[in-house]
């Protein structure tokens, strides 16, 4: 193993006698701005860390100047952010305005409600018809009044029932055809 000991925990840098620290005077104590006596804050760095920091600062400053030379608006973050947010807001408003505000499912709900209503009317008419059949002999001596709108309604209900019956028959035929098709393909695969 190495002869050096490993140290765990917080390691504080030890000040060596080789590096000299420069005492910096207060900013307010320096009355003359033109005279540089070497003890001021602006004097050349005396330690390696000070030179590294100075090098890094110069390097960063050069990168900043390069970026500004390429694009003068490179560090205008607030303006660019505001522009981007304004574009997003404008785009979302135009999308909302352009989008058709038609309901997606309401037409199918209305269709289903209409179908339930018609089915309800058919059920009621069948119940009334059964009652009339049960009372057939009671009111034969009475006169029956049927309005034109009632006759029209009965014709519409009968036409709807015929349409529904045709749909059911076609659906049954289609299902039967599909079953035959599946059976044919199954027997073909077996052979």
C-alpha positions as CSV (number, residue, x, y, z in Angstrom):
1,X,0.0,0.0,0.0
2,X,0.9,3.6,-0.1
3,X,2.9,5.1,2.7
4,X,0.7,8.1,2.9
5,X,-2.2,8.0,5.4
6,X,-5.7,8.4,4.2
7,X,-7.6,11.1,6.0
8,X,-11.4,11.0,6.3
9,X,-13.8,13.7,7.2
10,X,-13.4,17.5,6.7
11,X,-9.9,18.3,5.4
12,X,-8.9,21.9,5.9
13,X,-6.0,23.2,3.8
14,X,-2.9,23.8,5.7
15,X,-1.2,27.1,5.2
16,X,2.4,26.4,4.2
17,X,5.2,28.7,5.0
18,X,6.1,28.8,1.3
19,X,3.1,30.8,0.2
20,X,2.8,34.3,1.4
21,X,-0.4,36.0,1.9
22,X,-0.7,39.6,1.0
23,X,-2.5,41.9,3.4
24,X,-5.0,43.8,1.5
25,X,-5.9,47.2,2.7
26,X,-9.4,48.5,3.0
27,X,-11.0,49.9,-0.1
28,X,-11.8,53.1,1.8
29,X,-8.3,53.6,3.1
30,X,-6.8,54.2,-0.4
31,X,-7.3,57.8,-1.2
32,X,-5.3,58.0,-4.4
33,X,-6.7,56.0,-7.3
34,X,-3.8,56.7,-9.7
35,X,-0.9,55.5,-7.5
36,X,-0.3,51.7,-7.3
37,X,2.0,51.0,-4.4
38,X,1.7,47.2,-4.6
39,X,-0.2,46.7,-1.4
40,X,-3.6,47.6,-2.8
41,X,-6.3,45.2,-3.8
42,X,-5.6,45.6,-7.5
43,X,-2.0,44.4,-7.2
44,X,-0.7,41.2,-8.9
45,X,-1.7,37.9,-7.2
46,X,0.9,36.4,-5.0
47,X,-0.3,32.8,-4.6
48,X,-0.9,30.0,-7.0
49,X,-4.7,29.9,-6.2
50,X,-4.9,33.6,-7.0
51,X,-3.2,33.1,-10.3
52,X,-5.5,30.2,-11.1
53,X,-8.6,32.2,-10.2
54,X,-7.3,35.1,-12.3
55,X,-6.7,32.7,-15.3
56,X,-10.2,31.3,-15.0
57,X,-11.7,34.8,-14.8
58,X,-9.8,35.9,-17.9
59,X,-10.8,32.7,-19.7
60,X,-14.5,33.2,-18.8
61,X,-14.3,36.8,-19.8
62,X,-12.9,35.8,-23.2
63,X,-15.7,33.2,-23.7
64,X,-18.3,35.8,-22.9
65,X,-16.7,38.3,-25.3
66,X,-16.6,35.6,-28.0
67,X,-20.3,34.7,-27.5
68,X,-21.2,38.4,-27.6
69,X,-19.2,38.8,-30.8
70,X,-21.1,36.0,-32.4
71,X,-24.5,37.0,-31.1
72,X,-25.1,40.3,-29.3
73,X,-28.3,38.9,-27.7
74,X,-26.6,35.8,-26.3
75,X,-27.2,36.7,-22.7
76,X,-30.5,38.4,-23.0
77,X,-32.3,35.6,-21.2
78,X,-35.3,37.6,-19.9
79,X,-36.2,39.1,-23.2
80,X,-35.9,35.8,-25.0
81,X,-37.9,34.0,-22.3
82,X,-40.7,36.6,-22.5
83,X,-40.8,36.3,-26.3
84,X,-41.0,32.5,-26.1
85,X,-43.8,32.7,-23.5
86,X,-45.7,35.2,-25.6
87,X,-45.4,33.0,-28.7
88,X,-46.6,30.0,-26.7
89,X,-49.6,31.9,-25.4
90,X,-50.4,33.3,-28.9
91,X,-50.1,29.8,-30.4
92,X,-52.4,28.2,-27.8
93,X,-55.0,30.9,-28.4
94,X,-54.9,30.4,-32.1
95,X,-55.2,26.7,-31.7
96,X,-58.2,27.1,-29.5
97,X,-59.8,29.5,-32.0
98,X,-59.0,27.3,-35.0
99,X,-60.2,24.1,-33.3
100,X,-63.8,23.2,-34.0
101,X,-65.7,23.5,-30.8
102,X,-68.0,20.7,-31.8
103,X,-68.8,18.3,-29.1
104,X,-67.2,14.9,-29.6
105,X,-69.7,12.5,-28.1
106,X,-73.0,14.5,-27.8
107,X,-74.3,13.4,-31.3
108,X,-74.0,9.7,-30.3
109,X,-75.7,10.5,-26.9
110,X,-78.5,12.3,-28.6
111,X,-78.9,9.5,-31.1
112,X,-79.1,6.9,-28.3
113,X,-81.6,9.1,-26.4
114,X,-83.8,9.4,-29.5
115,X,-83.6,5.6,-30.0
116,X,-84.6,5.0,-26.3
117,X,-87.5,7.5,-26.7
118,X,-88.8,5.7,-29.8
119,X,-88.4,2.3,-28.1
120,X,-90.3,3.7,-25.1
121,X,-93.2,4.9,-27.4
122,X,-93.3,1.4,-29.0
123,X,-93.5,-0.3,-25.6
124,X,-96.3,2.0,-24.5
125,X,-98.2,1.4,-27.7
126,X,-97.9,-2.3,-27.3
127,X,-99.2,-2.1,-23.8
128,X,-102.1,0.1,-25.0
129,X,-102.8,-2.4,-27.8
130,X,-102.9,-5.3,-25.3
131,X,-105.4,-3.3,-23.1
132,X,-107.6,-2.7,-26.1
133,X,-107.5,-6.4,-27.0
134,X,-108.5,-7.2,-23.4
135,X,-111.4,-4.7,-23.6
136,X,-112.5,-5.6,-27.0
137,X,-116.1,-6.5,-26.2
138,X,-116.8,-3.7,-23.6
139,X,-116.8,-0.6,-25.8
140,X,-118.0,-1.9,-29.1
141,X,-121.1,0.3,-28.9
142,X,-119.0,3.4,-28.4
143,X,-117.7,5.5,-31.2
144,X,-113.9,5.6,-31.6
145,X,-112.2,8.9,-32.5
146,X,-108.7,8.8,-34.0
147,X,-106.9,12.0,-35.0
148,X,-104.8,12.5,-38.1
149,X,-101.6,13.1,-36.0
150,X,-102.2,9.8,-34.2
151,X,-102.5,8.0,-37.5
152,X,-99.3,9.6,-38.7
153,X,-97.5,8.7,-35.6
154,X,-98.7,5.1,-35.9
155,X,-97.4,5.0,-39.5
156,X,-94.0,6.3,-38.4
157,X,-93.8,3.8,-35.6
158,X,-94.7,1.0,-38.0
159,X,-92.1,2.2,-40.5
160,X,-89.4,2.4,-37.8
161,X,-90.3,-1.2,-36.7
162,X,-89.9,-2.4,-40.2
163,X,-86.5,-0.7,-40.5
164,X,-85.3,-2.2,-37.3
165,X,-86.5,-5.6,-38.4
166,X,-84.6,-5.2,-41.7
167,X,-81.5,-4.1,-39.8
168,X,-81.7,-7.2,-37.5
169,X,-82.1,-9.5,-40.5
170,X,-79.1,-8.0,-42.3
171,X,-77.1,-8.1,-39.2
172,X,-78.0,-11.8,-38.7
173,X,-77.1,-12.6,-42.3
174,X,-73.8,-10.8,-41.9
175,X,-73.0,-12.6,-38.7
176,X,-73.9,-15.9,-40.3
177,X,-71.7,-15.1,-43.4
178,X,-68.8,-14.3,-41.1
179,X,-69.2,-17.5,-39.2
180,X,-69.2,-19.5,-42.5
181,X,-66.1,-17.6,-43.6
182,X,-64.3,-18.4,-40.4
183,X,-65.4,-22.0,-40.7
184,X,-64.2,-22.2,-44.3
185,X,-60.8,-20.8,-43.4
186,X,-60.5,-23.2,-40.5
187,X,-61.3,-26.2,-42.7
188,X,-58.9,-24.9,-45.3
189,X,-56.2,-24.6,-42.7
190,X,-56.9,-28.1,-41.5
191,X,-56.7,-29.6,-45.0
